Amino acid sequence: MTWWRNISLSRQGTDRLVGGGLGLMAVISASVVFFILIFVCRGALPALREVGLTRLLTDGRWLPASSREPQYGVTAMLAGSLLVTAGAMLLATPLGLLSALFERFYAPRNLGRWYRRVLELLAGVPSVVFGLWGLMVLVPAINRWHPPGQSLLAATLILGLMVLPTLALTASAALESVPAAYFQAASALGMGRAATILGVALPAARTGIGGGALLAAARAIGETMAVVMVCGNIAQIPGSVFDPVRPVTSTIALEMGYATAAHRSVLFATALLLILMVAGPLGLAAFVKTQQKKRTVRHA
Amino acid sequence: MHKIPSYIPQPLLFSLTSIGIAATLLCSCGKKDETRQLILTGSSTCAPMVADMAKRFEESHPGTRIDVQSGGSSRGIADATSGLADIGMISRNLKEGEDLTPHRMAMDGVCVIVHQDNPVENLTKQQVIDIYTGKIENWKDVGGADKAIVVANKAEGRATLEVFLGYTGLDNADIQADIVVGENQQAIKTAAGNPNAISYVSIGEAAYEAEHGTPIKLIQADGLAPTTGAVANGSFPITRPLQLVTKGEATGLAKEFIDYATSEEVHDLVEKHLFVPAGN
Protein backbone atom coordinates (compact mmCIF):
# COMPACT_ATOMS: atom_id res chain seq x y z
CA MET A 1 0.00 0.00 0.00
CA THR A 2 2.90 2.36 0.58
CA TRP A 3 3.45 2.97 -3.11
CA TRP A 4 0.38 5.19 -3.17
CA ARG A 5 2.27 7.81 -1.29
CA ASN A 6 4.75 8.22 -4.14
CA ILE A 7 2.44 8.82 -7.05
CA SER A 8 2.25 12.30 -8.51
CA LEU A 9 -1.33 13.00 -7.35
CA SER A 10 -0.23 13.53 -3.77
CA ARG A 11 1.90 16.48 -4.75
CA GLN A 12 -1.20 18.27 -5.99
CA GLY A 13 -2.61 18.20 -2.50
CA THR A 14 -5.71 16.13 -3.31
CA ASP A 15 -4.42 13.20 -1.35
CA ARG A 16 -3.51 15.39 1.55
CA LEU A 17 -7.02 16.78 1.58
CA VAL A 18 -8.67 13.37 1.32
CA GLY A 19 -6.25 11.87 3.82
CA GLY A 20 -6.93 14.66 6.29
CA GLY A 21 -10.67 14.26 5.89
CA LEU A 22 -10.54 10.51 6.34
CA GLY A 23 -8.25 10.96 9.34
CA LEU A 24 -10.75 13.32 10.92
CA MET A 25 -13.52 10.74 10.42
CA ALA A 26 -11.31 8.08 12.02
CA VAL A 27 -10.58 10.36 14.99
CA ILE A 28 -14.31 11.03 15.45
CA SER A 29 -15.16 7.32 15.31
CA ALA A 30 -12.44 6.44 17.77
CA SER A 31 -13.17 9.30 20.16
CA VAL A 32 -16.85 8.34 20.44
CA VAL A 33 -15.74 5.26 22.38
CA PHE A 34 -13.77 7.41 24.81
CA PHE A 35 -16.56 9.92 25.27
CA ILE A 36 -19.00 7.11 26.01
CA LEU A 37 -16.54 5.68 28.51
CA ILE A 38 -16.08 9.08 30.19
CA PHE A 39 -19.86 9.56 30.27
CA VAL A 40 -20.43 6.17 31.89
CA CYS A 41 -17.60 6.71 34.38
CA ARG A 42 -19.00 10.09 35.39
CA GLY A 43 -22.42 8.55 35.94
CA ALA A 44 -20.95 5.69 37.95
CA LEU A 45 -18.69 7.82 40.14
CA PRO A 46 -21.26 8.73 42.84
CA ALA A 47 -22.22 5.06 43.24
CA LEU A 48 -18.63 3.89 43.43
CA ARG A 49 -17.88 6.58 46.00
CA GLU A 50 -21.00 6.26 48.18
CA VAL A 51 -22.04 2.64 47.78
CA GLY A 52 -18.62 1.26 46.94
CA LEU A 53 -17.52 -1.56 44.70
CA THR A 54 -17.44 -4.08 47.55
CA ARG A 55 -21.13 -3.56 48.34
CA LEU A 56 -22.02 -3.90 44.65
CA LEU A 57 -20.28 -7.24 44.55
CA THR A 58 -21.27 -8.57 47.98
CA ASP A 59 -24.87 -7.40 48.57
CA GLY A 60 -27.16 -10.42 48.40
CA ARG A 61 -30.11 -8.97 46.51
CA TRP A 62 -31.02 -6.28 44.01
CA LEU A 63 -33.45 -3.89 45.71
CA PRO A 64 -32.18 -0.48 44.64
CA ALA A 65 -35.40 1.46 45.28
CA SER A 66 -36.43 -0.20 48.54
CA SER A 67 -37.46 2.36 51.13
CA ARG A 68 -36.60 -0.02 53.97
CA GLU A 69 -33.08 -1.06 53.15
CA PRO A 70 -31.75 -0.66 49.62
CA GLN A 71 -29.46 -3.43 48.41
CA TYR A 72 -27.26 -3.23 45.35
CA GLY A 73 -26.00 -6.77 44.67
CA VAL A 74 -24.97 -7.00 41.01
CA THR A 75 -23.07 -10.31 41.14
CA ALA A 76 -26.15 -12.30 40.13
CA MET A 77 -26.62 -10.05 37.10
CA LEU A 78 -22.99 -10.33 36.02
CA ALA A 79 -23.36 -14.10 36.37
CA GLY A 80 -26.60 -13.88 34.38
CA SER A 81 -24.84 -12.06 31.54
CA LEU A 82 -22.01 -14.59 31.49
CA LEU A 83 -24.32 -17.64 31.66
CA VAL A 84 -26.60 -16.44 28.90
CA THR A 85 -23.64 -15.57 26.67
CA ALA A 86 -21.82 -18.83 27.35
CA GLY A 87 -25.00 -20.82 26.67
CA ALA A 88 -25.65 -18.99 23.42
CA MET A 89 -22.06 -19.51 22.24
CA LEU A 90 -22.16 -23.18 23.20
CA LEU A 91 -25.23 -23.56 21.06
CA ALA A 92 -24.27 -21.34 18.12
CA THR A 93 -20.57 -22.16 17.67
CA PRO A 94 -20.88 -25.80 16.59
CA LEU A 95 -24.00 -25.06 14.56
CA GLY A 96 -22.45 -22.03 12.86
CA LEU A 97 -19.11 -23.65 12.14
CA LEU A 98 -20.55 -26.92 10.86
CA SER A 99 -23.10 -25.18 8.68
CA ALA A 100 -20.30 -23.00 7.24
CA LEU A 101 -18.31 -26.15 6.43
CA PHE A 102 -21.37 -27.65 4.78
CA GLU A 103 -22.00 -24.53 2.76
CA ARG A 104 -18.35 -24.23 1.61
CA PHE A 105 -17.39 -27.84 0.96
CA TYR A 106 -20.39 -30.13 0.69
CA ALA A 107 -23.45 -28.22 -0.54
CA PRO A 108 -24.17 -28.03 -4.27
CA ARG A 109 -23.29 -24.53 -5.44
CA ASN A 110 -26.88 -23.26 -5.79
CA LEU A 111 -28.00 -24.65 -2.46
CA GLY A 112 -24.96 -23.10 -0.78
CA ARG A 113 -25.78 -19.72 -2.24
CA TRP A 114 -29.38 -19.92 -1.09
CA TYR A 115 -28.29 -21.02 2.34
CA ARG A 116 -26.11 -17.93 2.60
CA ARG A 117 -29.03 -15.71 1.61
CA VAL A 118 -31.18 -17.28 4.33
CA LEU A 119 -28.46 -16.69 6.94
CA GLU A 120 -28.09 -13.07 5.84
CA LEU A 121 -31.84 -12.67 6.21
CA LEU A 122 -31.68 -14.17 9.69
CA ALA A 123 -28.91 -11.70 10.59
CA GLY A 124 -31.18 -8.86 9.50
CA VAL A 125 -34.15 -9.77 11.71
CA PRO A 126 -34.46 -7.02 14.35
CA SER A 127 -33.82 -8.23 17.88
CA VAL A 128 -37.20 -7.03 19.14
CA VAL A 129 -38.84 -9.39 16.63
CA PHE A 130 -36.79 -12.27 18.04
CA GLY A 131 -37.95 -11.22 21.50
CA LEU A 132 -41.59 -11.08 20.52
CA TRP A 133 -41.38 -14.48 18.87
CA GLY A 134 -39.66 -15.83 21.97
CA LEU A 135 -42.30 -14.39 24.29
CA MET A 136 -45.28 -15.56 22.27
CA VAL A 137 -44.01 -18.95 21.03
CA LEU A 138 -40.89 -20.19 22.80
CA VAL A 139 -41.78 -19.14 26.36
CA PRO A 140 -45.27 -20.74 26.37
CA ALA A 141 -43.71 -23.94 24.95
CA ILE A 142 -41.09 -24.10 27.72
CA ASN A 143 -43.77 -23.20 30.26
CA ARG A 144 -45.81 -26.27 29.33
CA TRP A 145 -42.71 -28.36 29.91
CA HIS A 146 -41.39 -26.66 33.03
CA PRO A 147 -42.86 -23.36 34.35
CA PRO A 148 -42.41 -20.39 34.41
CA GLY A 149 -41.07 -20.50 30.83
CA GLN A 150 -39.23 -17.20 31.01
CA SER A 151 -35.85 -18.68 31.81
CA LEU A 152 -32.14 -19.06 31.22
CA LEU A 153 -33.03 -21.68 28.62
CA ALA A 154 -35.33 -19.33 26.68
CA ALA A 155 -32.75 -16.54 26.73
CA THR A 156 -29.99 -18.93 25.65
CA LEU A 157 -32.02 -20.32 22.75
CA ILE A 158 -33.04 -16.88 21.48
CA LEU A 159 -29.53 -15.47 21.79
CA GLY A 160 -28.04 -18.59 20.18
CA LEU A 161 -30.36 -18.09 17.21
CA MET A 162 -29.43 -14.42 17.01
CA VAL A 163 -25.66 -14.91 16.95
CA LEU A 164 -25.78 -17.98 14.72
CA PRO A 165 -25.68 -16.01 11.44
CA THR A 166 -22.74 -13.90 12.70
CA LEU A 167 -20.79 -17.07 13.45
CA ALA A 168 -21.76 -18.92 10.28
CA LEU A 169 -21.15 -15.98 7.95
CA THR A 170 -17.77 -14.99 9.43
CA ALA A 171 -16.64 -18.62 9.47
CA SER A 172 -17.72 -19.00 5.87
CA ALA A 173 -15.87 -15.82 4.89
CA ALA A 174 -12.75 -17.03 6.72
CA LEU A 175 -12.90 -20.39 4.92
CA GLU A 176 -13.40 -18.63 1.60
CA SER A 177 -10.24 -16.59 2.08
CA VAL A 178 -8.03 -19.66 2.46
CA PRO A 179 -5.72 -19.45 -0.62
CA ALA A 180 -6.68 -21.80 -3.47
CA ALA A 181 -3.07 -22.97 -3.60
CA TYR A 182 -3.50 -24.69 -0.23
CA PHE A 183 -6.34 -26.80 -1.61
CA GLN A 184 -4.40 -27.56 -4.78
CA ALA A 185 -1.48 -28.70 -2.68
CA ALA A 186 -3.77 -30.87 -0.54
CA SER A 187 -5.23 -32.45 -3.68
CA ALA A 188 -1.76 -33.05 -5.05
CA LEU A 189 -0.91 -34.89 -1.86
CA GLY A 190 -3.96 -37.08 -2.40
CA MET A 191 -5.88 -35.81 0.64
CA GLY A 192 -9.63 -36.43 0.72
CA ARG A 193 -12.29 -33.82 1.39
CA ALA A 194 -12.61 -34.50 5.12
CA ALA A 195 -8.83 -34.60 5.62
CA THR A 196 -8.43 -31.34 3.70
CA ILE A 197 -11.06 -29.64 5.87
CA LEU A 198 -9.55 -30.83 9.14
CA GLY A 199 -5.88 -30.57 8.18
CA VAL A 200 -5.81 -27.53 5.90
CA ALA A 201 -8.94 -25.39 5.75
CA LEU A 202 -9.77 -25.16 9.45
CA PRO A 203 -6.21 -24.44 10.67
CA ALA A 204 -5.73 -21.83 7.95
CA ALA A 205 -9.04 -20.11 8.75
CA ARG A 206 -8.56 -20.37 12.52
CA THR A 207 -7.97 -16.66 13.17
CA GLY A 208 -10.96 -15.56 11.13
CA ILE A 209 -13.26 -18.06 12.80
CA GLY A 210 -12.01 -17.02 16.24
CA GLY A 211 -12.56 -13.36 15.40
CA GLY A 212 -16.11 -14.13 14.31
CA ALA A 213 -16.76 -16.01 17.53
CA LEU A 214 -15.53 -13.03 19.58
CA LEU A 215 -17.80 -10.71 17.62
CA ALA A 216 -20.73 -13.02 18.24
CA ALA A 217 -19.94 -13.24 21.95
CA ALA A 218 -19.75 -9.46 22.20
CA ARG A 219 -23.14 -9.19 20.49
CA ALA A 220 -24.62 -11.82 22.80
CA ILE A 221 -23.43 -10.15 26.00
CA GLY A 222 -24.67 -6.74 24.87
CA GLU A 223 -28.00 -7.85 23.44
CA THR A 224 -30.93 -6.38 25.30
CA MET A 225 -34.29 -6.14 23.62
CA ALA A 226 -34.81 -9.81 22.88
CA VAL A 227 -33.37 -11.01 26.17
CA VAL A 228 -35.37 -8.69 28.40
CA MET A 229 -38.60 -10.20 27.04
CA VAL A 230 -37.73 -13.86 27.59
CA CYS A 231 -35.28 -14.13 30.50
CA GLY A 232 -37.72 -13.46 33.37
CA ASN A 233 -35.54 -10.72 34.89
CA ILE A 234 -35.16 -12.13 38.38
CA ALA A 235 -31.77 -11.13 39.77
CA GLN A 236 -30.60 -14.52 41.06
CA ILE A 237 -28.01 -17.17 40.33
CA PRO A 238 -30.19 -19.75 38.55
CA GLY A 239 -30.39 -23.23 40.04
CA SER A 240 -31.35 -24.82 36.74
CA VAL A 241 -31.80 -23.81 33.10
CA PHE A 242 -35.53 -23.37 33.80
CA ASP A 243 -34.95 -20.62 36.37
CA PRO A 244 -35.24 -16.99 35.33
CA VAL A 245 -32.09 -14.87 35.11
CA ARG A 246 -31.39 -11.18 34.74
CA PRO A 247 -28.42 -10.06 32.66
CA VAL A 248 -26.92 -6.60 33.27
CA THR A 249 -28.33 -5.18 30.04
CA SER A 250 -31.88 -6.12 31.04
CA THR A 251 -31.54 -4.27 34.31
CA ILE A 252 -30.36 -1.13 32.58
CA ALA A 253 -33.13 -1.32 29.99
CA LEU A 254 -35.82 -1.97 32.59
CA GLU A 255 -34.81 0.61 35.14
CA MET A 256 -32.72 3.39 33.62
CA GLY A 257 -35.65 5.55 32.54
CA TYR A 258 -37.23 5.22 35.96
CA ALA A 259 -34.23 5.52 38.23
CA THR A 260 -33.18 8.55 40.23
CA ALA A 261 -30.30 9.46 42.55
CA ALA A 262 -28.29 6.51 43.93
CA HIS A 263 -30.28 3.93 41.96
CA ARG A 264 -29.43 5.69 38.71
CA SER A 265 -25.75 5.93 39.54
CA VAL A 266 -25.60 2.26 40.49
CA LEU A 267 -27.03 1.43 37.05
CA PHE A 268 -24.16 3.39 35.51
CA ALA A 269 -21.73 1.40 37.64
CA THR A 270 -23.21 -1.86 36.37
CA ALA A 271 -22.87 -0.53 32.82
CA LEU A 272 -19.21 0.17 33.53
CA LEU A 273 -18.73 -3.37 34.84
CA LEU A 274 -20.36 -4.67 31.66
CA ILE A 275 -18.02 -2.64 29.46
CA LEU A 276 -15.05 -4.03 31.38
CA MET A 277 -16.48 -7.52 30.99
CA VAL A 278 -16.64 -7.10 27.21
CA ALA A 279 -13.32 -5.26 26.93
CA GLY A 280 -11.51 -7.90 29.00
CA PRO A 281 -11.85 -10.83 26.57
CA LEU A 282 -11.29 -8.56 23.56
CA GLY A 283 -8.06 -7.23 25.08
CA LEU A 284 -6.96 -10.75 25.98
CA ALA A 285 -7.61 -11.92 22.43
CA ALA A 286 -5.55 -9.06 21.00
CA PHE A 287 -2.73 -9.86 23.44
CA VAL A 288 -2.73 -13.57 22.56
CA LYS A 289 -2.70 -12.71 18.89
CA THR A 290 0.37 -10.47 19.15
CA GLN A 291 2.16 -13.07 21.25
CA GLN A 292 1.40 -15.67 18.59
CA LYS A 293 2.65 -13.39 15.86
CA LYS A 294 5.91 -12.78 17.75
CA ARG A 295 6.41 -16.50 18.13
CA THR A 296 5.81 -17.20 14.44
CA VAL A 297 8.23 -14.46 13.46
CA ARG A 298 10.89 -15.90 15.76
CA HIS A 299 10.41 -19.40 14.37
CA ALA A 300 10.67 -18.15 10.81
CA MET B 1 -34.07 23.54 21.33
CA HIS B 2 -34.19 20.37 23.35
CA LYS B 3 -32.92 21.01 26.80
CA ILE B 4 -29.72 19.18 27.41
CA PRO B 5 -29.53 17.21 30.65
CA SER B 6 -26.60 18.28 32.78
CA TYR B 7 -25.28 14.73 33.10
CA ILE B 8 -24.16 14.70 29.48
CA PRO B 9 -20.60 16.01 29.41
CA GLN B 10 -19.66 18.74 26.96
CA PRO B 11 -17.16 16.60 25.00
CA LEU B 12 -19.83 14.03 24.27
CA LEU B 13 -22.08 16.74 22.93
CA PHE B 14 -19.26 17.93 20.75
CA SER B 15 -18.78 14.55 19.16
CA LEU B 16 -22.50 14.07 18.71
CA THR B 17 -22.71 17.43 17.05
CA SER B 18 -19.97 16.54 14.64
CA ILE B 19 -21.72 13.34 13.69
CA GLY B 20 -24.72 15.22 12.46
CA ILE B 21 -26.99 16.38 15.25
CA ALA B 22 -25.73 19.88 14.53
CA ALA B 23 -28.08 20.28 11.61
CA THR B 24 -31.15 19.41 13.64
CA LEU B 25 -30.17 21.72 16.47
CA LEU B 26 -29.51 24.62 14.12
CA CYS B 27 -32.81 24.17 12.32
CA SER B 28 -34.86 24.15 15.47
CA CYS B 29 -32.96 27.06 17.02
CA GLY B 30 -33.95 29.26 14.11
CA LYS B 31 -37.59 29.08 15.12
CA LYS B 32 -36.99 29.84 18.76
CA ASP B 33 -38.30 33.37 18.96
CA GLU B 34 -41.59 32.65 17.15
CA THR B 35 -42.81 29.53 18.97
CA ARG B 36 -43.63 29.23 22.63
CA GLN B 37 -42.51 25.85 23.83
CA LEU B 38 -43.39 23.58 26.70
CA ILE B 39 -41.64 20.39 27.78
CA LEU B 40 -43.46 17.63 29.66
CA THR B 41 -41.77 14.46 30.90
CA GLY B 42 -42.79 11.57 33.12
CA SER B 43 -45.23 8.70 33.52
CA SER B 44 -45.53 6.30 30.60
CA THR B 45 -49.17 5.74 31.60
CA CYS B 46 -49.98 9.44 31.14
CA ALA B 47 -47.78 10.12 28.12
CA PRO B 48 -50.02 8.76 25.29
CA MET B 49 -53.06 10.63 26.61
CA VAL B 50 -51.17 13.87 27.25
CA ALA B 51 -49.61 13.62 23.79
CA ASP B 52 -53.13 13.55 22.31
CA MET B 53 -54.09 16.56 24.43
CA ALA B 54 -50.93 18.37 23.32
CA LYS B 55 -51.71 17.75 19.66
CA ARG B 56 -55.16 19.31 20.04
CA PHE B 57 -53.78 22.17 22.14
CA GLU B 58 -51.22 23.01 19.44
CA GLU B 59 -53.97 23.10 16.81
CA SER B 60 -56.13 25.50 18.78
CA HIS B 61 -53.18 27.60 19.97
CA PRO B 62 -51.03 28.41 16.92
CA GLY B 63 -47.40 29.24 17.65
CA THR B 64 -47.04 26.78 20.51
CA ARG B 65 -45.12 23.54 20.65
CA ILE B 66 -45.67 20.93 23.35
CA ASP B 67 -43.00 18.22 23.72
CA VAL B 68 -44.23 15.13 25.58
CA GLN B 69 -41.56 12.63 26.64
CA SER B 70 -42.26 9.46 28.57
CA GLY B 71 -39.85 8.08 31.18
CA GLY B 72 -41.72 7.14 34.31
CA SER B 73 -43.25 9.04 37.21
CA SER B 74 -39.93 9.29 39.09
CA ARG B 75 -38.50 11.02 36.05
CA GLY B 76 -41.47 13.40 35.95
CA ILE B 77 -40.89 14.35 39.59
CA ALA B 78 -37.14 14.77 39.11
CA ASP B 79 -37.45 16.84 35.93
CA ALA B 80 -40.17 19.12 37.30
CA THR B 81 -38.17 19.70 40.47
CA SER B 82 -34.91 20.45 38.66
CA GLY B 83 -36.62 22.60 36.03
CA LEU B 84 -35.50 20.31 33.21
CA ALA B 85 -39.17 20.01 32.26
CA ASP B 86 -41.83 22.71 32.61
CA ILE B 87 -44.41 20.16 33.72
CA GLY B 88 -43.99 16.64 35.10
CA MET B 89 -46.49 13.83 34.56
CA ILE B 90 -47.10 11.31 37.35
CA SER B 91 -49.49 8.38 37.69
CA ARG B 92 -49.61 8.32 41.50
CA ASN B 93 -50.10 10.67 44.44
CA LEU B 94 -47.31 12.97 45.50
CA LYS B 95 -45.24 11.59 48.33
CA GLU B 96 -43.98 13.41 51.38
CA GLY B 97 -40.99 15.56 50.57
CA GLU B 98 -42.00 15.99 46.94
CA ASP B 99 -42.52 19.73 46.95
CA LEU B 100 -44.62 20.18 43.81
CA THR B 101 -48.09 21.45 42.93
CA PRO B 102 -50.39 18.71 41.55
CA HIS B 103 -53.07 19.22 38.90
CA ARG B 104 -55.35 16.21 38.48
CA MET B 105 -56.34 15.23 34.93
CA ALA B 106 -57.86 11.78 35.38
CA MET B 107 -58.18 8.70 37.54
CA ASP B 108 -56.95 5.24 36.73
CA GLY B 109 -57.12 1.94 38.57
CA VAL B 110 -54.66 -0.91 38.83
CA CYS B 111 -56.01 -4.42 38.58
CA VAL B 112 -54.73 -7.96 38.73
CA ILE B 113 -54.80 -9.85 35.43
CA VAL B 114 -54.53 -13.55 34.52
CA HIS B 115 -54.86 -15.60 31.34
CA GLN B 116 -58.35 -15.84 29.80
CA ASP B 117 -58.50 -19.61 30.42
CA ASN B 118 -57.84 -19.28 34.16
CA PRO B 119 -61.10 -20.14 36.02
CA VAL B 120 -60.33 -17.74 38.90
CA GLU B 121 -62.60 -14.67 38.84
CA ASN B 122 -62.01 -12.96 42.16
CA LEU B 123 -59.11 -12.53 44.59
CA THR B 124 -59.28 -10.94 48.00
CA LYS B 125 -56.59 -8.52 49.07
CA GLN B 126 -55.19 -11.14 51.46
CA GLN B 127 -55.04 -13.74 48.68
CA VAL B 128 -53.15 -11.30 46.44
CA ILE B 129 -50.72 -10.60 49.28
CA ASP B 130 -50.23 -14.34 49.95
CA ILE B 131 -49.63 -15.05 46.26
CA TYR B 132 -47.09 -12.25 45.93
CA THR B 133 -45.24 -13.19 49.12
CA GLY B 134 -45.07 -16.89 48.15
CA LYS B 135 -47.47 -18.20 50.85
CA ILE B 136 -49.88 -19.40 48.16
CA GLU B 137 -48.00 -21.10 45.35
CA ASN B 138 -50.75 -23.09 43.61
CA TRP B 139 -53.87 -21.90 41.80
CA LYS B 140 -55.94 -24.64 43.47
CA ASP B 141 -55.63 -22.79 46.81
CA VAL B 142 -57.61 -19.86 45.39
CA GLY B 143 -60.14 -21.88 43.40
CA GLY B 144 -58.17 -22.52 40.22
CA ALA B 145 -56.52 -25.50 38.56
CA ASP B 146 -53.76 -27.55 40.21
CA LYS B 147 -50.97 -25.51 38.65
CA ALA B 148 -48.06 -23.56 40.09
CA ILE B 149 -48.64 -19.80 40.04
CA VAL B 150 -46.19 -17.78 37.97
CA VAL B 151 -45.90 -14.43 39.72
CA ALA B 152 -45.01 -11.45 37.56
CA ASN B 153 -43.87 -8.29 39.33
CA LYS B 154 -43.01 -4.83 37.98
CA ALA B 155 -39.47 -3.50 37.75
CA GLU B 156 -38.20 -1.04 40.37
CA GLY B 157 -39.22 2.58 39.94
CA ARG B 158 -42.51 1.98 38.08
CA ALA B 159 -45.52 3.85 39.43
CA THR B 160 -47.74 0.77 38.97
CA LEU B 161 -45.42 -1.09 41.36
CA GLU B 162 -45.66 1.72 43.92
CA VAL B 163 -49.47 1.78 43.69
CA PHE B 164 -49.57 -2.00 44.07
CA LEU B 165 -47.23 -1.88 47.06
CA GLY B 166 -49.39 0.86 48.56
CA TYR B 167 -52.53 -1.30 48.18
CA THR B 168 -50.97 -4.48 49.58
CA GLY B 169 -48.85 -2.75 52.20
CA LEU B 170 -45.85 -4.79 51.10
CA ASP B 171 -42.24 -3.78 50.60
CA ASN B 172 -40.71 -4.84 47.30
CA ALA B 173 -38.21 -6.95 49.27
CA ASP B 174 -41.09 -9.14 50.53
CA ILE B 175 -42.27 -10.05 47.06
CA GLN B 176 -41.27 -13.47 45.74
CA ALA B 177 -41.61 -13.01 41.98
CA ASP B 178 -40.93 -15.53 39.22
CA ILE B 179 -40.74 -12.87 36.53
CA VAL B 180 -40.04 -9.15 36.53
CA VAL B 181 -41.56 -7.13 33.70
CA GLY B 182 -41.18 -3.53 32.59
CA GLU B 183 -44.02 -1.85 30.78
CA ASN B 184 -47.74 -2.57 31.03
CA GLN B 185 -47.56 -4.12 27.58
CA GLN B 186 -44.95 -6.64 28.69
CA ALA B 187 -47.08 -7.56 31.72
CA ILE B 188 -50.11 -8.05 29.49
CA LYS B 189 -48.16 -10.20 27.01
CA THR B 190 -46.80 -12.31 29.87
CA ALA B 191 -50.30 -13.03 31.19
CA ALA B 192 -51.58 -13.62 27.64
CA GLY B 193 -48.80 -16.08 26.88
CA ASN B 194 -48.85 -18.05 30.14
CA PRO B 195 -52.07 -19.70 31.46
CA ASN B 196 -50.62 -19.79 35.00
CA ALA B 197 -49.28 -16.26 35.23
CA ILE B 198 -50.58 -13.46 37.42
CA SER B 199 -49.69 -9.83 36.93
CA TYR B 200 -51.08 -6.36 37.57
CA VAL B 201 -51.48 -3.41 35.21
CA SER B 202 -53.37 -0.21 34.56
CA ILE B 203 -57.11 -0.97 34.23
CA GLY B 204 -57.41 1.31 31.22
CA GLU B 205 -54.76 -0.54 29.29
CA ALA B 206 -55.91 -4.01 30.39
CA ALA B 207 -59.54 -3.31 29.48
CA TYR B 208 -58.49 -1.96 26.09
CA GLU B 209 -56.38 -5.06 25.34
CA ALA B 210 -59.06 -7.49 26.56
CA GLU B 211 -61.64 -5.74 24.36
CA HIS B 212 -59.36 -6.11 21.37
CA GLY B 213 -58.92 -9.86 21.62
CA THR B 214 -55.83 -10.29 23.83
CA PRO B 215 -56.50 -13.46 25.90
CA ILE B 216 -56.35 -11.87 29.35
CA LYS B 217 -58.91 -11.58 32.14
CA LEU B 218 -59.29 -8.72 34.62
CA ILE B 219 -59.67 -10.13 38.13
CA GLN B 220 -62.15 -8.73 40.65
CA ALA B 221 -60.68 -7.26 43.82
CA ASP B 222 -62.66 -8.26 46.90
CA GLY B 223 -65.67 -8.90 44.66
CA LEU B 224 -65.47 -5.58 42.83
CA ALA B 225 -65.12 -5.70 39.07
CA PRO B 226 -62.31 -3.53 37.71
CA THR B 227 -64.23 -1.22 35.40
CA THR B 228 -63.84 2.46 34.60
CA GLY B 229 -67.23 2.91 36.28
CA ALA B 230 -65.95 1.48 39.57
CA VAL B 231 -62.91 3.74 39.32
CA ALA B 232 -65.15 6.73 38.61
CA ASN B 233 -67.41 6.27 41.63
CA GLY B 234 -64.42 5.55 43.84
CA SER B 235 -65.55 2.06 44.89
CA PHE B 236 -62.59 0.24 43.33
CA PRO B 237 -59.87 -0.22 45.97
CA ILE B 238 -56.74 0.34 43.87
CA THR B 239 -56.94 3.69 42.15
CA ARG B 240 -54.46 6.37 41.36
CA PRO B 241 -54.61 9.88 40.01
CA LEU B 242 -52.98 10.84 36.71
CA GLN B 243 -51.56 14.27 37.40
CA LEU B 244 -49.50 17.08 36.03
CA VAL B 245 -47.06 18.58 38.53
CA THR B 246 -45.30 21.93 38.52
CA LYS B 247 -42.79 23.60 40.76
CA GLY B 248 -44.83 26.19 42.60
CA GLU B 249 -47.89 27.64 40.86
CA ALA B 250 -47.96 27.27 37.10
CA THR B 251 -47.61 30.44 35.05
CA GLY B 252 -47.82 31.49 31.40
CA LEU B 253 -48.06 28.78 28.80
CA ALA B 254 -47.72 26.03 31.43
CA LYS B 255 -50.83 27.37 33.19
CA GLU B 256 -52.72 27.60 29.91
CA PHE B 257 -51.92 23.98 29.08
CA ILE B 258 -52.76 22.70 32.57
CA ASP B 259 -56.10 24.54 32.53
CA TYR B 260 -56.77 22.94 29.16
CA ALA B 261 -55.70 19.42 30.23
CA THR B 262 -57.94 19.53 33.31
CA SER B 263 -60.93 21.03 31.50
CA GLU B 264 -64.01 19.35 30.06
CA GLU B 265 -62.70 19.96 26.55
CA VAL B 266 -60.40 16.92 26.81
CA HIS B 267 -62.78 14.48 28.53
CA ASP B 268 -63.29 12.59 25.28
CA LEU B 269 -59.51 12.05 25.05
CA VAL B 270 -59.37 10.82 28.66
CA GLU B 271 -62.19 8.38 27.92
CA LYS B 272 -60.60 7.30 24.63
CA HIS B 273 -57.63 6.09 26.70
CA LEU B 274 -60.09 4.33 29.07
CA PHE B 275 -59.29 6.54 32.04
CA VAL B 276 -61.83 8.44 34.11
CA PRO B 277 -61.97 12.24 33.87
CA ALA B 278 -61.12 13.94 37.15
CA GLY B 279 -63.90 15.52 39.15
CA ASN B 280 -66.39 13.00 37.81
Interface residues (C-beta under 8 A of the other chain):
Chain A: I28 S31 V32 F35 I36 I38 F39 R42 G43 R61 L63 P64 A65 S66 S67 R68 E69 Q71 L135 M136 V139 P140 N143 P147 P148 G149 Q150 V228 M229 G232 N233 I234 P244 R246 A253 L254 E255 G257 Y258 A259 T260 H263
Chain B: Y7 I8 P9 P11 L12 S15 S18 I19 S70 G71 G72 S73 S74 R75 I77 A78 K147 A148 V150 A155 E156 G157 R158 D171 N172 A173 A177 D178 I179 V180 V181 G182 Q186 K189 T190 G193 N194 N196 A197
